[in-house]
Amino acid sequence: MTNSPVKQRRIAQSAMEYLVTYGWAILVIAIVIAALFALGVFNNQSTPTVCLFPSDFGCLNSFVYANGGLSINIQQTYSPQINITAIGCNTNKTTQDMLKVSPQITLNAGANASIDGNLTQALKCYSGGNAYTSPVGTTFHGFIMLNYTNTQTGLKYTVVGQLTQRIEGSNQT
């Protein structure tokens, strides 16, 4: 039982139609994917900034620089006046490498302050005891520790915030 030449041509024609039809479909899909890549749909350059503190504090804005420098604007929403005595930033949630704020920053309820260091030293983020350095565009995941004193009671507190920030160009020393 052999296939006739006409039947073989029909099978070949059917196979060619199948390949051409799916070939066009694959080509269209490839063009659409290439266009999406060209438009930057798959290039995630927008890392959301997450700067969260417990309810008594707010983070109005923050910047982490490639050399490890940190600039942050903190708002105090607690009713009594406080004095910020130290601030630290690191990847392991410890109070090691905290920078003493000198002079202390006094904040009333609703007030805010920008902090990027003290009179002699820039505020830096640390990882494993060393200043955190990373290329521009990468993401820093860490914690901000804030020491403060309640001026009414004299009690000292440490509050920990979470920071996820895209690394900016270095503009601090």
C-alpha angles and dihedrals in degrees: 000000000000129000116250119239090247092054091047090052091051091051090048091047091049090050092049092049089050092051094045094048094049091039090059091047092051091047092052091049091049091051092049092050091047090050091050091051090049090052090052097243092140095041104092104198094150109089108179115235112237116188110162130171130173115278096276093064138047133199109220095182141336141192129197115194131209091253092055096262118148130202117183137172111212126191123203114213098172114109104236122070116261137195116219105219104173141003132194139180126198145139098246105052097244131134091233115122094021115163116230108232107229118211094026116244115237116207129185121202109294094014124122137200135198112227125190100146141308131277094287108023137046119234110252138183117233137206120190093347094306129098109270112246126179138155120272112270097031121111130253117210114188150107137273118215118199124191116199141163125223102231093208097054102020090228118146123224140182119209124190125211131186122237130192110171139162111241113252129203114285112263100152132077 
